[in-house]
Amino acid sequence: MGAKREFRNRPAVEVDILDALVDRGDGMTVLELRSVVDADIDRIEGALADLKDDQLITIEEHGTRLEIHPAQRVIPEPGERTEPDSGLIDAVRERLGL
């Protein structure tokens, strides 16, 4: 499913994190994100800081475990398209089978 379309114009690592969190649904730790997102830990931590600053994620503490969740406004409604509209060039390529 992934994050809403309006949040897909962010850096790729941030979009990957949001998509992973939305797809998982029940929160993830930094290590779980690291296993899903193809980026080094420094880039993931920087992206998490930016997402938190923009209030696109929330962090919950469960004892010694920190879980990261997507903000409610990032989660698409059932049936809502999450991929950006393809442009004219993409439509032509698809039509020609390229």
Secondary structure, DSSP 8 states (H G I E B T S, - for coil): --S-GGGTTS-HHHHHHHHHHHHH-S-B-HHHHHHHSSS-HHHHHHHHHHHHHTTSEEEEEETTEEEEEE-GGGS--TT---S----HHHHHHHHHT-
